[in-house]
Amino acid sequence: MIADGLLTGPLREIFTTARDKKIPVQKVDRQRLDKFASGTAHQGVLAFLAAKEYVEVDDILAGVRPGEAPFLIILDEISDPHNLGAILRTADAAGVHGVVIPRRRSAPLTPTVAKSSAGAIEYVQVARVANLPQTIKGLKKKGLWIVGAEADGEHIFWDARLDGPLALVIGGEGKGLGRLVKERCDNLVRLPMSGRVNSLNASVAAALLAYEVLRQRRRALEHERVSGR
């Protein structure tokens, strides 16, 4: 959007460059620009862009460095954009290679997600898939172990082995894992709950599990170094 009126100097250059690159440009009055800018000095021009482009699951796997085990987080219908953003922030910090979300009944990548991620959205690849159970099936064929977080999981999460090629599956707020997704998991783990509330926020659960994976992987690497000596 460019302020309506005589286009001179930088505004003309921006207008011409955008037109040459097939970027839609609207000429609007300054009041409309003021409304979108929310008090920020806009200098007569505003640009709108998508929060982040999605990738394919295969793109995530292709980005795993040789000799490194893939580590993915799969989100089963996380509808709160603040939770999604927080999980992306954790994923970046814990070295997750990518996050997978379903197209339906899930928060998409929005400016709210970007803000909640504190910038991590720029560094974590996100794949959006049509069928989560089928995607999980495909990942299993590629050698990944699928571990779901569930209140009735057989093992406490720190007792499960989480140091190999792995995808963690986190269920939606208040409902947990869907039946088909749950059936596709190789193992179900739980977080011990000693209080009166029987569940944790999805982003908190994702952080605890992701850092347990990181801890176990580092321990496994250290064991290999010691054994190699």
C-alpha atoms as one frame of an Amber mdcrd trajectory, in Angstrom:
protein
   0.000   0.000   0.000   1.348   3.406  -1.032  -0.060   6.778  -0.068  -2.162
   8.257  -2.849  -0.720  11.336  -4.519   2.337  12.318  -6.464   4.916   9.510
  -6.466   8.413  10.930  -6.183  11.816   9.746  -5.026  11.862   6.493  -3.000
   8.087   6.000  -3.280   8.281   6.008  -7.061  11.198   3.574  -6.941   9.254
   1.236  -4.617   6.162   1.454  -6.817   8.113   0.726 -10.009  10.092  -2.163
  -8.486   6.948  -3.774  -7.050   5.134  -3.480 -10.375   8.099  -5.020 -12.234
   8.124  -7.955  -9.811   4.348  -8.500 -10.121   3.718  -7.444  -6.504   0.210
  -5.986  -6.138   0.232  -2.308  -5.152  -2.720  -0.272  -3.910  -2.805   3.514
  -3.723  -4.713   4.491  -0.585  -5.222   7.624   1.476  -2.894   8.269   4.388
  -5.632   7.699   6.963  -5.867   4.072   5.880  -2.089   3.698   6.169  -2.228
   5.266   9.636  -4.837   2.694  10.668  -2.717  -0.269   9.555   0.504   1.178
  10.977  -1.038   1.591  14.467   0.886   4.763  15.228   4.181   3.695  13.655
   5.802   6.178  11.247   5.137   4.565   7.861   6.592   7.242   5.526   3.807
   6.652   3.031   4.289   2.961   2.312   3.458  -0.386   3.957   4.215  -3.944
   2.827   2.255  -7.059   3.830   3.766 -10.520   3.756   2.978 -14.033   4.902
   4.272 -14.936   8.361   6.167 -17.926   6.927   5.981 -20.326   3.985   5.327
 -24.004   4.634   7.622 -26.778   3.455   7.140 -30.466   2.709   8.007 -33.140
   5.270  10.637 -34.477   2.860  12.238 -31.006   2.830  12.636 -31.206   6.601
  14.257 -34.644   6.407  16.515 -33.540   3.560  17.886 -30.786   5.781  19.133
 -33.217   8.441  22.905 -33.285   8.420  24.663 -36.581   7.579  25.196 -38.701
  10.677  22.559 -36.812  12.654  19.296 -38.486  13.695  16.113 -36.688  12.553
  14.121 -34.993  15.305  10.612 -33.756  14.510   7.679 -32.480  16.545   4.194
 -33.373  15.295   1.275 -31.310  16.600  -2.154 -32.914  16.598  -4.649 -30.040
  16.310  -2.958 -27.321  18.356  -5.485 -24.531  17.859  -3.992 -21.809  20.068
  -1.548 -19.648  18.044   0.303 -18.663  21.225   0.941 -22.329  21.983   2.138
 -22.944  18.434   4.483 -19.972  18.633   5.881 -21.121  21.979   6.455 -24.621
  20.591   8.340 -23.185  17.603  10.516 -21.249  20.040  11.273 -24.447  21.964
  11.890 -26.342  18.717  14.533 -23.841  17.666  16.223 -23.896  21.077  16.250
 -27.697  21.351  17.569 -28.372  17.848  14.363 -29.790  16.366  14.671 -30.168
  12.596  11.049 -29.320  11.851   7.454 -29.185  13.032   4.483 -30.882  11.346
   0.914 -29.595  11.682  -2.370 -30.692  10.050  -4.212 -28.432   7.607  -7.522
 -28.748   9.433  -8.348 -27.808  13.026  -4.898 -26.380  13.661  -3.556 -22.876
  14.093  -1.796 -21.795  10.874   1.324 -19.658  10.741   0.071 -16.159  11.478
   1.580 -12.917  12.773   0.395 -13.916  16.261   2.334 -17.184  15.968   5.370
 -15.291  14.696   5.266 -12.872  17.639   4.784 -15.670  20.185   7.745 -17.538
  18.704  10.048 -14.567  19.459  11.558 -14.868  15.977  11.997 -18.654  15.974
   9.471 -18.946  13.127  12.238 -17.734  10.798  14.459 -20.691  11.657  12.136
 -23.663  12.199  10.711 -25.406   9.142   6.989 -26.148   9.352   5.199 -28.691
   7.158   1.410 -28.590   6.816  -0.104 -31.947   5.848  -3.556 -33.157   4.835
  -3.494 -36.440   6.752  -1.525 -36.710   9.985  -1.879 -40.507  10.479  -0.643
 -41.125   6.924   2.255 -38.741   7.450   3.207 -40.611  10.620   3.024 -43.901
   8.713   5.390 -42.480   6.105   7.841 -41.299   8.748   7.884 -44.755  10.324
   8.812 -46.242   6.942  11.744 -43.824   6.861  12.997 -45.204  10.171  11.635
 -42.682  12.676  10.322 -43.831  16.061   7.018 -42.136  16.874   6.487 -41.182
  20.527   3.207 -39.658  21.635   2.539 -37.695  24.811  -0.573 -39.058  26.507
  -1.889 -38.962  30.075  -2.247 -42.763  30.140   1.128 -43.438  28.541   2.872
 -46.642  29.584   6.160 -44.971  30.568   7.147 -41.754  32.314   8.911 -39.767
  29.607  12.374 -39.864  31.193  12.239 -43.673  31.358  11.627 -44.015  27.612
  14.455 -44.162  25.116  14.389 -40.950  23.086  17.855 -40.713  21.544  17.314
 -42.154  18.039  15.517 -40.938  14.892  12.390 -39.571  16.492   9.141 -37.666
  16.116   7.376 -36.423  19.242   3.593 -36.127  18.946   1.835 -33.528  21.092
  -1.972 -33.482  21.288  -4.317 -30.532  21.166  -5.374 -28.445  24.145  -7.869
 -30.272  26.322  -8.333 -33.302  24.045  -4.955 -34.962  23.688  -4.087 -37.215
  20.769  -6.714 -38.240  18.243  -7.543 -41.953  18.098  -5.878 -42.670  14.757
  -2.810 -40.630  15.620  -2.539 -42.417  18.951  -2.763 -45.816  17.252   0.108
 -44.886  14.918   2.496 -44.117  17.778   5.191 -46.687  18.612   5.251 -45.622
  22.240   3.141 -43.436  24.526   4.786 -41.546  27.357   3.328 -39.504  30.169
   4.435 -36.639  32.356   4.107 -37.359  36.077   1.396 -35.196  37.612   1.417
 -34.811  41.398  -1.020 -31.934  41.702  -4.775 -31.569  41.387  -4.641 -30.457
  37.744  -4.148 -33.471  35.496  -2.607 -31.851  32.441  -0.034 -29.299  31.309
  -0.164 -26.637  28.637   0.783 -28.178  25.265   3.779 -25.893  24.830   5.085
 -26.773  28.312   4.715 -30.496  27.613   6.507 -30.071  24.284   9.377 -28.238
  25.995   9.843 -30.914  28.669   9.860 -33.719  26.112  12.090 -31.911  23.616
  14.734 -31.210  26.235  14.631 -34.800  27.438  15.396 -35.829  23.849  18.262
 -33.324  23.795  19.578 -34.617  27.131  19.483 -38.245  26.030  21.137 -37.474
  22.715  23.981 -35.644  24.390  24.406 -38.501  26.862  24.515 -40.992  23.977
  27.160 -38.907  22.164  29.257 -38.688  25.308  29.006 -42.456  25.745  30.212
 -42.937  22.162  33.191 -40.649  22.777  34.145 -42.521  25.939  33.738 -45.889
  24.224  35.836 -44.682  21.305  38.736 -43.936  23.613
